Amino acid sequence: MEKKRNNRIHHIDEKGRVAIPVNLRREMKYGEKLILTKGIEKCIYVFTEEEWRKFEERIREFPLWDEEKRRAIRYLLGESEETEIDAQGRILIPGNLMTYAHIFRVCMFVKMPRWFEIWNPELYAELHKVEDLNFREIPL
């Protein structure tokens, strides 16, 4: 039987800490800084410092006179928060981001190519129904 890599439910403690799944944590180390910010679909994006720097470099190329791109920069950078992995492999999710993503007692992690996402499991299930996606139109 194939092992599932994502979409497991994780409990958040009363202080807002959650353990990062082992499959994601393998690439990180204790004390490593992570950047959390609002995701576009009511989730939280989590970047390593290295990937965040690359992301910021790409954003710096945006023309400042483009209002839509300025709004995107404010949305992604203006709400970003830094956290670090503790000795138990946990991170603290800031309250403002938990509220934004409707994450309270449980969450799930979804691995993406350059970051991972933290989701409210119910929102994820609702927004990502496989039958609703038309994969034929997505150039993979």
N, C-alpha and C positions, 0 to 999 in steps of 0.2 A: 504494500500500500504506500502510495506517495505521501510524503510528509508535507503538510500545509505550511507555507512560509509566512503568510500574512494573516490578517483578519482575526486574530485571537483577541479575546476580551481581556483587558488589564484593569485592575482596580487602582483607584487613586486614593491615597491616604488623606486624612483630615487636614494635612498641611499643604496639599496640592502636589504631592510627589508621586511619581509613577516609575516603575522599573521599565527600562528599555528592553525589548525582547533580545534574547541572546543573539539571534541571527543578525540583528542590526548593531548590537554592541560589540561584536567581534572586531569590527573595523575601527573601534574607538578605544579610548583608554580612560582610566580614572583621572578626574581633574580636567579632562578635555572640555573646552568651551564649545557650546552649541548656541546657535542663534535661532530663536523662535519668532515667527511672525504670522500675521493673518494670512490664511490661504484664501484663494479666490472662491472656493465653494463651501464656505463655512467650516473649514478645517484649520488646523495649525500646521504650517510648514516648519520643518526642523532641518537646519543646515549645519554642517561642520564649519569651523572657522574658515578652512581652506575653500570650501565650496561657496561660502558666503562672500568671500573676497572676490572670487571669480564672478559671482552674480552681480556684485556691486560694480565691478569693472565693466560688465556688459551694460548695466544701467547708465553708467557715466557717458556712454556713447549716445544716449537719447538726446535729441535736440530739445533745448530748454523752451523753445517757443511753441512746442507742441503741447497744448493744454491736456489732452488725454494722457499723454505719457507722463506729464508732471503729476497728474492725479494718481496714476499707477505707482509712481515712485513714492509719493506720500503714503499711499495705502500700504505698500510693502515695507518700506523702510521706516516710516514714521511710527509704526506700531511694533517694531522689532524689539525683542528683549534677549538679553544674554543670560545663559544659565550654564552650569557645568555638571558633569556626571560625578555623583558621589561614590563613596567606597562600595556601596551596595548596587551600583549600576542604575541609580535613579536620577531623574531630573525633576526640578521644580517647574511646574507649569504656572506662569503668572495668572492671577485671577482675571485680569482683563481679557486675556486670550481664552481662558476657559469659558468665560461668559459669552464671548463672541462666537465660539464654536459649539456652544450648548453642551459642554463637557462638564460633568459634575462628579459622579462616583465611579464611572467606568469609561474606558476609551478603547480604541483599537489603533494599531499602527499599520500603515501601508507604505511599503518600500517603493520609492520612485528612483529613476536613474541617478539623480544628483542630490537627493534629499529624501526625507521620509515625512509622512503626514500623520497627524494624530486626529482621529475622528470620533465623534459621537457615533456609536454603532448603529443606532436607529436612523440617523441622518444618512450615514453611508449606505445602508441597505436601501433606503428610499431613493437616493439620488443615483445609485449605481446598479440598478436592475439590469442584468445582462440582456434580458429580452428587449429592453428599450434602446439598446445601442445597435446601430447599424454598422457593423464592422466592415462591410464591403465598401463603405465610403471613406474609411480611414486608411490613408496610405501608410501601411506598416512596412 
